[in-house]
Amino acid sequence: MDLINQIKTMKTIKNLSKTLTSFVILHDINTAYTFGDNFVGLAENIYIQGNKEEFFTNDNLKKIYNDISFEIKNNNGDFYAKISE
């Protein structure tokens, strides 16, 4: 899905989730962080869940993504994660 329609769709789901429970599967962790409230990460023999502060840590992301390290920036509510080189 192109970026504009992805954002429109996520905003619609976020708005609907005020009255309905929604479960969305995303592989883009930045989009998930932007629109999500509670998170579940699954990998082989790994299950991690939590809110934004609990879930989005470098340790948790390394467990889910097979030891790939992420550079996580979280300033004043803005979040960005990228793969560390």
N, CA and C of each residue as an Amber inpcrd file, in Angstrom:
protein
   255
   0.8500000  -1.1640000   0.0000000   0.0000000   0.0000000   0.0000000
   0.9050000   1.2400000   0.0000000   0.5450000   2.2350000  -0.8100000
   1.3570000   3.4400000  -0.8420000   1.2000000   4.2140000   0.4740000
   2.1300000   5.0970000   0.7520000   2.2100000   5.7730000   2.0390000
   0.9480000   6.5740000   2.3730000   0.4230000   7.3150000   1.4310000
  -0.7690000   8.1390000   1.6880000  -1.9440000   7.2700000   2.1090000
  -2.2050000   6.1960000   1.3680000  -3.3250000   5.3200000   1.7060000
  -3.0620000   4.5300000   2.9860000  -1.8050000   4.2110000   3.2510000
  -1.4640000   3.5430000   4.5020000  -1.8250000   4.4380000   5.6900000
  -1.4570000   5.7030000   5.6210000  -1.7620000   6.6430000   6.7050000
  -3.2660000   6.8480000   6.8420000  -3.9700000   7.0130000   5.7160000
  -5.4280000   7.1660000   5.7670000  -6.0870000   5.9480000   6.4000000
  -5.6460000   4.7640000   6.0250000  -6.2130000   3.5260000   6.5680000
  -5.9460000   3.4190000   8.0610000  -4.7200000   3.7140000   8.4670000
  -4.3810000   3.6220000   9.8860000  -5.1560000   4.6510000  10.7090000
  -5.3520000   5.8520000  10.1790000  -6.1430000   6.8690000  10.8890000
  -7.5910000   6.4180000  11.0340000  -8.1320000   5.7880000  10.0020000
  -9.5010000   5.2730000  10.0690000  -9.6140000   4.1800000  11.1290000
  -8.6690000   3.2550000  11.1310000  -8.6860000   2.1730000  12.1240000
  -8.5350000   2.7550000  13.5310000  -7.6450000   3.7150000  13.7080000
  -7.4390000   4.3460000  15.0160000  -8.7300000   5.0080000  15.4880000
  -9.4170000   5.6730000  14.5830000 -10.6830000   6.3260000  14.9230000
 -11.7440000   5.2870000  15.2960000 -11.8290000   4.2020000  14.5260000
 -12.7960000   3.1430000  14.8290000 -12.4940000   2.4520000  16.1550000
 -11.2130000   2.4080000  16.5220000 -10.8390000   1.6990000  17.7390000
 -11.2690000   2.4330000  19.0060000 -11.8150000   3.6270000  18.8520000
 -12.3800000   4.3310000  20.0120000 -13.6360000   3.6290000  20.5050000
 -14.3230000   2.9190000  19.6000000 -15.5570000   2.2230000  19.9680000
 -15.4880000   0.7160000  19.7210000 -14.5000000   0.2680000  18.9660000
 -14.3390000  -1.1520000  18.6570000 -12.9180000  -1.5970000  18.9700000
 -12.7690000  -2.8560000  19.2800000 -11.4330000  -3.4130000  19.4380000
 -10.8750000  -3.7350000  18.0640000  -9.6600000  -3.3110000  17.8030000
  -9.0490000  -3.6100000  16.5060000  -7.7010000  -4.2790000  16.7350000
  -7.3620000  -5.1840000  15.8370000  -6.0920000  -5.9050000  15.8670000
  -5.5070000  -5.8030000  14.4740000  -4.3490000  -5.1920000  14.3550000
  -3.7330000  -4.9490000  13.0590000  -2.3460000  -5.5820000  13.0520000
  -2.0260000  -6.2950000  12.0010000  -0.7020000  -6.8870000  11.8580000
   0.1340000  -5.9730000  10.9620000   1.2350000  -5.4850000  11.5230000
   2.1390000  -4.6090000  10.7800000   3.5610000  -5.1160000  10.9300000
   4.3580000  -4.8870000   9.9010000   5.7690000  -5.2290000   9.9640000
   6.6320000  -3.9790000  10.0260000   6.0230000  -2.8170000   9.8940000
   6.7270000  -1.5390000  10.0010000   6.5820000  -1.0510000  11.4350000
   7.6670000  -1.1520000  12.2170000   7.5570000  -0.8310000  13.6350000
   7.3310000   0.6570000  13.8870000   7.7510000   1.5150000  12.9690000
   7.5030000   2.9450000  13.1360000   6.0220000   3.2660000  12.9660000
   5.3740000   2.6480000  11.9940000   3.9270000   2.8420000  11.8130000
   3.1640000   2.2490000  12.9870000   3.5840000   1.0730000  13.4370000
   2.9300000   0.4500000  14.5850000   3.0020000   1.3640000  15.7980000
   4.1840000   1.9130000  16.0620000   4.3470000   2.8020000  17.2070000
   3.4590000   4.0360000  17.0790000   3.3940000   4.5960000  15.8850000
   2.6270000   5.8220000  15.6600000   1.1410000   5.6260000  15.9320000
   0.5850000   4.4990000  15.5140000  -0.8630000   4.3240000  15.5870000
  -1.3260000   3.3510000  16.6630000  -0.4320000   2.5620000  17.2250000
  -0.8450000   1.5240000  18.1680000  -0.8350000   1.9690000  19.6150000
  -1.5020000   1.1780000  20.4430000  -1.5390000   1.4120000  21.8820000
  -0.9060000   0.2490000  22.6500000  -1.2070000  -0.9630000  22.2400000
  -0.6840000  -2.1700000  22.8600000  -0.1170000  -3.0600000  21.7640000
   0.9670000  -3.7890000  22.0770000   1.7120000  -4.4760000  21.0400000
   2.0290000  -5.9070000  21.4260000   2.1100000  -6.7560000  20.4080000
   2.5110000  -8.1400000  20.5760000   3.5710000  -8.4220000  19.5220000
   4.6800000  -8.9840000  19.9420000   5.7360000  -9.3870000  19.0260000
   5.9110000 -10.8890000  19.0900000   5.9280000 -11.5220000  17.9410000
   6.0640000 -12.9750000  17.8630000   7.2660000 -13.3390000  17.0130000
   7.9820000 -14.3120000  17.4740000   9.0650000 -14.9300000  16.7020000
   9.1520000 -16.3550000  17.2050000  10.0350000 -17.1270000  16.6350000
  10.1410000 -18.5330000  17.0390000  10.4070000 -18.6280000  18.5460000
   9.4720000 -19.2210000  19.2710000   9.5520000 -19.4040000  20.7290000
   9.6340000 -18.0960000  21.5110000   9.2200000 -16.9930000  20.9120000
   9.2640000 -15.6920000  21.5860000   7.8920000 -15.0330000  21.4870000
   7.4360000 -14.5270000  22.6250000   6.1760000 -13.7900000  22.6950000
   6.4140000 -12.6180000  23.6340000   6.2930000 -11.4110000  23.1120000
   6.4980000 -10.2090000  23.9160000   5.2850000  -9.3130000  23.7250000
   4.7670000  -8.7810000  24.8190000   3.6380000  -7.8580000  24.7160000
   3.8390000  -6.7050000  25.6730000   3.1780000  -5.5940000  25.3760000
   3.2480000  -4.4500000  26.2700000   2.7730000  -3.1850000  25.5930000
   2.7620000  -2.1040000  26.3750000   2.4340000  -0.8040000  25.7980000
   3.6980000  -0.2600000  25.1190000   3.6400000   0.9660000  24.6370000
   4.7760000   1.5190000  23.8830000   6.0760000   1.4970000  24.6780000
   5.9980000   1.9530000  25.9180000   7.2140000   2.0540000  26.7270000
   7.7890000   0.6800000  27.0570000   6.9210000  -0.2870000  27.2950000
   7.3690000  -1.6400000  27.6370000   7.8760000  -2.4030000  26.4230000
   7.2090000  -2.2440000  25.2980000   7.4820000  -3.0690000  24.1240000
   8.6840000  -2.5920000  23.3110000   8.7400000  -1.2910000  23.0460000
   9.7430000  -0.7710000  22.1140000  11.0630000  -0.4640000  22.8130000
  11.7770000  -1.5370000  23.1490000  13.1300000  -1.4100000  23.6800000
  14.0610000  -2.1550000  22.7290000  15.3140000  -1.7870000  22.7380000
  16.2720000  -2.4530000  21.8600000  16.3570000  -3.9400000  22.1910000
  16.3090000  -4.2870000  23.4760000  16.3720000  -5.7000000  23.8690000
  15.2010000  -6.4940000  23.2990000  13.9940000  -5.9610000  23.4100000
  12.8250000  -6.6650000  22.8770000  12.8950000  -6.8020000  21.3620000
  13.2760000  -5.7320000  20.6760000  13.3430000  -5.7840000  19.2170000
  14.4340000  -6.7500000  18.7530000  15.5480000  -6.8220000  19.4840000
  16.5990000  -7.7820000  19.1450000  16.0950000  -9.2180000  19.2700000
  15.2840000  -9.4860000  20.3000000  14.7280000 -10.8320000  20.4740000
  13.7990000 -11.1950000  19.3210000  12.9690000 -10.2660000  18.9150000
  11.9810000 -10.5280000  17.8670000  12.6520000 -10.6330000  16.4950000
  13.6380000  -9.7920000  16.2420000  14.2570000  -9.7100000  14.9150000
  15.6370000 -10.3740000  14.8620000  15.8080000 -11.4910000  15.5570000
  17.0260000 -12.3100000  15.4450000  18.3180000 -11.5270000  15.6550000
  18.4140000 -10.8570000  16.7690000  19.6420000 -10.1670000  17.1790000
  20.0390000  -8.9900000  16.2990000  19.1370000  -8.4680000  15.5100000
  19.4180000  -7.2380000  14.7780000  19.2740000  -6.0880000  15.7690000
  20.2810000  -5.2370000  15.8490000  20.2320000  -4.1020000  16.7640000
  19.5410000  -2.9210000  16.0990000  18.7810000  -2.2030000  16.8850000
  18.0760000  -1.0220000  16.4060000  18.5730000   0.1990000  17.1460000
  18.6130000   1.3020000  16.4450000  18.8510000   2.5930000  17.0700000
  17.4740000   3.1890000  17.3150000  17.1410000   3.3810000  18.5620000
  15.8160000   3.8720000  18.9140000  15.9330000   5.2970000  19.4290000
  15.1490000   6.1730000  18.8370000  15.1090000   7.5620000  19.2820000
  13.6870000   7.8450000  19.7490000  13.5670000   8.3530000  20.9400000
  12.2550000   8.6680000  21.4960000  12.3930000   9.9710000  22.2630000
  12.1040000  11.0580000  21.5770000  12.2150000  12.3910000  22.1750000
  10.8680000  13.0970000  22.1270000  10.3990000  13.5240000  23.2630000
   9.1500000  14.2910000  23.3450000   7.9920000  13.5920000  22.6450000
   7.9140000  12.2820000  22.7770000   6.8200000  11.5320000  22.1850000
   7.0450000  11.1120000  20.7520000   8.0840000  11.6340000  20.0940000
   8.4040000  11.2190000  18.7330000   9.2420000   9.9570000  18.8050000
   8.9640000   9.0210000  17.9230000   9.6540000   7.7340000  17.9380000
  10.1930000   7.4260000  16.5620000  11.3940000   6.8800000  16.5460000
  11.9680000   6.4330000  15.2830000  12.9110000   5.2770000  15.5920000
  12.7760000   4.2010000  14.8720000  13.6840000   3.0570000  15.0260000
  14.2860000   2.7280000  13.6780000  15.5950000   2.5590000  13.6710000
  16.2700000   2.1320000  12.4400000  17.2830000   1.0620000  12.8110000
  17.6180000   0.2620000  11.8440000  18.6030000  -0.7930000  12.0630000
  19.9640000  -0.1560000  12.2560000  20.6570000  -0.5500000  13.3110000
  22.0130000  -0.0540000  13.5660000  22.9870000  -0.7450000  12.6370000
  23.9650000  -0.0170000  12.1900000  24.9810000  -0.6040000  11.3060000
  26.1760000  -1.0530000  12.0970000
